[in-house]
């Protein structure tokens, strides 16, 4: 479960809910200490049909890698393969599919095309597909994600390559999902939670983080591990822009490390609300490869411990809900403000020039941002929450305060990555996550402070009352 360190880090925070979260976490830690291994001793109940699969999505040609504006050329080879991996849970109409993708951000244009194909070919309802990006900054650009990342136009021949890879990635994700459906067989599901400490708040030294490491394990009926999914709230930015080869960063190395320790296992990694957390340490003379491997080893060691402790059995395929809501923007810039910004250098000027061109065409700028929220509930034992975008840590900490932290798993970068999703606290403080990042994503304005309550209340309405925290 979340470490006592997480609780202690929250003490200096100004947001009241984070102070209350610290108090609850301290109590939670002592209760867990007293209960010892009892929470980890349950055995799965009735078998559930589960299939797992993976598809190599490494480009076989040079392509612009995304994540860093400093990159000016196409990729220079492969440092590590990239994968789309899928877990299919449940039989017949109850099947659900979770796909993890080694990419900076799979946006709605790709996710919804995969969902459409799976509906057509397998009868899969939209709410039963979740797509989770690893957010590695050493993966190819794809259509839809952060279109202004380089603060300048992408040459036509490079854009054609990006469009080609986007089509291939879409096909690979579909194939992984269908292969997982075809590979289903009776299995047992368990989950448990540990902690890893390499995520550090990148805005404020000693600021809030979420060190929790929830893990879902798939075993065959003889008890052998077939696959597992681990989730950690941290940017995949151990590697710097000097790495111009494909690589999964710490998440990719963690998958390799787990699979090397557990032959035959397919390991998947998703990312929690880590938009304002970076790996610590990161970078260095080897572009951060050494640190990425060390972080991966720390995560894999914790996963191994959790697998050995068995975990809490999940007895059914999940009940799924998917909703789209609209997040309001703050007031748009006026024409004169756009024109003043267009004279600036870098991303501010480039962003403004694009919007002036849109205004000149007579376009009406959007007042809201479409936003995806999803939940998967495994009986009364666990609810997975999937939030779109680069979600800051305050959302996970608040959800774990207002819902039952013992049964909530929060994943970000899910189903769409439209931009950063800042909290009220961060919007008040300002900075990259609150404002500057929006220009790289091509958004017209900052998001309004009320988005935090809107997202939190949407999640709470999707989660049954028995998962809500005791008001006391």
N, C-alpha and C positions, 0 to 999 in steps of 0.2 A: 504494500500500500504506500501512499505518499509518505515520504520521510519526514521526520521531525525537523529536518533542515528547511523544508518547504514552509512549515509553520513558522519557524523563526524568521524567515526572510520576509514574511508578511507584516511583521510588527511595525515597521517604519512607514507603512503605506498610509496615504491620506484618505483613501476611499473607505468609508465605514464598513462596507460589506466585506472588505479584505481583512479588516481587524477582526470582525466576527468570525471570518473563515479561520483565522489563526487560532482563535479560542476553541472552535470545534475540532480543528485538526489535532491540537494538543490532547484533548479528551479522547479523540479517536485513536491516537497512538497508544495511550496508556491502556485503553480497552483491548486493543489488539495484542499488546504485550501480555496482558493477563490471560487472554484466551489462547495464546500460543498458536499451535498449528491446527487448532480445531477448524478455523475458517478455511483451511486449505485441504481438509481431509475428505471432503465429499467425493463421491464417485458418480459419474454420469448415470442418468436413469435410462429411459428407453432409448434404443439406438435411433439415430437420425441419419438420413441419407445425405452424404457429403461427398463432393468431388472437388479435386484440385487440379490445376493445370498452369502451365506457363508458356509464354511465347517470346522468343527473342525479338526485340524491337530495335536493336542496334542498327543505325544506318550504315549501309555499305559504301558510302560515298561522303565527300566533304559537305558540310552544311553549317550554317551559322548556329552556334550554341547560344542559348538565351541565359538571362540572369544577371549579366554584367554589361553595363553600357560601354565599358572600356574595350571589349572585344571588337575588332574591326575586320577580321578575316574569317573564312570558313574553318571548320575543324581540321585538325591535323592528325587524325587517327583515332584509335580506340584504346583507352587506358583500361576500361572495364565495360563489359557488356551491360546493356540495359534490357529490362524485362517488363512485360505485362503479365501479371499473375492473377489468377481468379480462384475463389472459393465459392462453390455452389452448395447451398444448404437447403435441404428439404426435398420432398418428392412431389411430382405432379404440379398442381396449381399452387402449392405451398413453397415452391422453389424460390430462393433468393440468391443473388449473385453479388459478391463484393470483388471489385477489380482494383488492384494497386498498379500504378504505372510509375516507372522511373522517368519522371519528367518534371520540369519546373511548374507547369500548370496546364492541366487538361481542362479546357473551357467547355461551356454548355454546347457550343456548336458540334463538338466531337462527342461529348457524352450523350446528347440527345439523339444523334445519328446511331450510335451503338444501341441505345435503348429502343429506337424504332426497329432496328434489325432484329433484336432479340424478341421484341413483341411479335414481329412477323414470323420469325422462324421457330420460336420456342414458346410463344404465348405468354411471355414474361411481362407482367404489369410494370409500369414505370416505377412505382414505389419500391419494387423488389430488386432494383439495381442501384448499387452505390459504387461510385468511381472515386478513388483516392489517389491524389498525386503526391509523390515523395518530395517535391519541390527542390530536387537537386539542381544546382546552378551550372551543371556541366552536361546538359542534355539539349537536344535540338530544339530550335524554335518551331512552334507549330502555329497554324493559323488561329487567330482569336486571342492568343495570350500576349498581354503587355505589348501592344503594337508599336508603342513609342520607345521601347526599351533602349534603342541605340541613339535616340534623339536626332535622328536623321533618316531619310528614306532608305529602304533596303533596295539594292540594285535589282532590276527585273529578273536577271538570271538566277540570283540567289533566292528571290521570292518564289520563283518557279520550283526550286528545289525544296523549299519549305512547304509548298503546297503538295508536292509529291510525297514528302515524308508524312504529312498530316493524313493523307489518304492511306498510306501504308500502316500508320499507327492505328487508325480507325479499324482497318481490317484485322490487325493483330489483336486488338482488344476484343473484337467480336469472336475471333477464333479461340482466344483464351477462355472466354465465357462458355462457348459451345462445347469446347473440350472438357471443361470442368463439369458441365451438365452431363456429358456422356460418361464421365469417370465416377459418377456417384455410386456409393456402396454404403452399407450400414456402418456407421461410425459412432463414436461418442465425443461430445464436445464438453470441454471444461474451460473455465477462465479463472484467472487470478491476477493480482497486481503487485508489482514490486516498485523499485525506484532506481533511477540512474542520475548521477549528479553533474553531467557535463554541460547541460544547458545553463547559460547565464543571461540575465537581462541585459540587452544591448543598449538600452536607453539610459539606465541608471545603475551604477554599481550597487549590488545588493538589492536591486529591485525585484519585483515579483516574478516567479517562475513556477512551472508545474513540472516537477521531477517524476511524476507518476509514470509507470510503465505497465499498462494493462496488456495481458497476453491471452489470446484465444487459441486453444490447442485442439487439434483433430487427431483422434486415435482410432485405429481399427478395433474390432471387437476383441482382439487378443491383447490390446493395450499398447501396440506399437504406434509411435507418433508418425502421422502421415504429413501433417502440415501445421503451421502456426502463423498467427498474425500478431505482431507487436506494434504498439503505438507510443510515440514519444513526441513531446511538444518542443521542437527545436528546429530552427532553420537548417537546411542542408547546405551550409556555406563554409564548411571546414576548408574546402578548396577555394583558392582565389581565382581571379580572372586570368592568372598566368597558366592555369590548366585549360588548354584549348583542345582537349581530347574528351571523348565521351566517358562519363564516370558517374556512378550513383552516389558519390560522396559517402558520408558516414552510414546512411541508410543502405546503400548498395553494399558496402563492405560488411555491414551487420548481417545482411542476408547471406552473403558468402560465408561469413564466419559461423553462423548458425548451421548452415547446410553442410559445412565441412565437419562440424562436430557431431552432426546427426545425419549420417548418410541416408539418402532416400527421402529426406524431408524437403518439402517446399516451404521456404520462409518468406513471408510477406511483411512489409513494414509500411505503416501509414504514419501521418504526422498529426499531432494534436494542435492546440492553440498556442503555437510557438512563433507567431509573426514578429514578436518583439524580443525573441530569444535567439542568441547565436551560440554555436559550439564554443566552448572555452577549455583549452586554447584552440586557436585556428591559424591557418596560414603558415608561413615560414619558408625556408629556402627550398623545400621540396613541394611548394604550392599547397602544403597542408596535408599531403598524403599520409604522412606518419601519424599526425594527430587524428585524422579520419579513421585510421585503422585502430588506434588506441580507443577511441570512443566506441567503435564497433565491437571491440573485444569486451569493453565494460558492459555494453548492452547485452551481448551474447551470454556473458557469464551470469547476468541476472536472469535472462530467459531460461538458461539451463537450470538454475535453482528453482524457478517457478514450475518448470516442467516436471522436475523430480518430486515436487511437493503435491503434484496431482491437480489441485485446484478445485473449484466448485462446479459441479455437474450442471449442464444445461440440458433440459429434457425435451425441447421442442424446437422446431424451426421458428424464426422470428415472425411476429406480426409487424407489418411495415406501414409507415405513413410518409407521404411526400407532399410538401407544400411549397408554393411559390408566393412570396410576399414582395412588397415594394418598399425599398428603403429610400427615404427622402434625402435629397441633396440640400445643402445650404443655398442661399441666394446666388444666382449666377452672376458672373462678371457682366458689367455693362459693356457696350460697344467701345467706349473710350478706354475702359480698363483693359479689354482685350488688346486694343491697339498699343497701349503702353507696354503691356507684357510682351507683345510680339517683337519689340525692339531689344529685348534682353537676349543674352546668349544662352546656349545649352537647352535643356529640356523645357524651361519656362517659355522661351521664345518659340521653340519648335511647336510646342503644344498650342500656344495661342495662335500661331499662324494657321494651324489646321482648323481651328474653330472659327477663325475669321472667314476662311474659305467656305465653311459650312453655312455660316450666316449669309455670305454673299449668294449662296445658292437658294436662299430662302428657307433653309431648314429650321425647324423648331427644336430647340435643345431639350433633352429629356429632364423631367422634374424628379424622377425616381430611378432607382437601380433595381432591376429584377434580381431576386435573391432566393436561393434554394435552401430549405431546411428539411431534414429527414430524420426519422427515428426507426430503429429496429428493436423491438421488445421481445426478449426471450423469457416468456412467462413472467414470473415475479422475481426472477433471479438477476436480470441484467437488462438495461436499456442502452443501446448505442445511439449516440446523437451525432449526426453528420452536418457540419456547417460549411457553407461555401466560402471561398475567399481566404485571404491571409488574415486569420483571426487572431487578435492579440490575447494574451493570457488571462486578462480580466474576465473574459466570458467563461472560460472553464472554471475558474475559481468561484465565480458567482453561481454558476449552475451547480457546482458541488456543494455550495452553501444552501441553496434554496431547494435542491433535490437531495435525495439520499446518496451521499457521496460513495457509499459502499456498493452501489449498484448502477453507477453512471459511468459511461465511457464516452469521452468527447473527442471527435475527430474533426479537424479542419481541412482546408484544401480539398473539399469533397464536392463532387458533381460539377463544380464550376469554380474558376479562380478569376473573378471579375476585377478584383482590386484588394487592397488592405481593408479590413473591417476593424476600425478603431473603437475603443470604448469612450464613454463620456470623459473619463479621467484623461485619456491620451488626447482627445480632441481639445480639452481645456489646456493641456500642456503644450500642444503643437508639435512640430517636428516632422520627420520623414513619414512615419506611419500615419500621421493625421492629415498631411497635406501633400508634400512633395511627391510621394509615391503615386498619388492619383494621376499625375500628369504622364508618368510612364505608362500607366494603364489607359490613357486616353479618355479619362472621365472629365466631365465638364466643370465640376465643382467639388468642394469638400462634402463629405457626408454630414448629415445633421446629427446633433447629440441624441435625439430621440431614437436613433436606430438601436441602441443598446437595449432599451426596455422592450422595443418591438420584437427583437430577436429572442430575448429571454422569455418573454410572455408567449411567443409562438411555440417555443420548445416546451414550456410548462403545460400548454394546452394539449400538446401531442403525447405527453407522458401521463399515465394514469395516476390518480390521487395517491395510491399506495406507494408511489415512488417519490412523492413530495416529502420534504424534510419536516420533521416535527416542529410545529411553530414555537415550541419551547426552546 
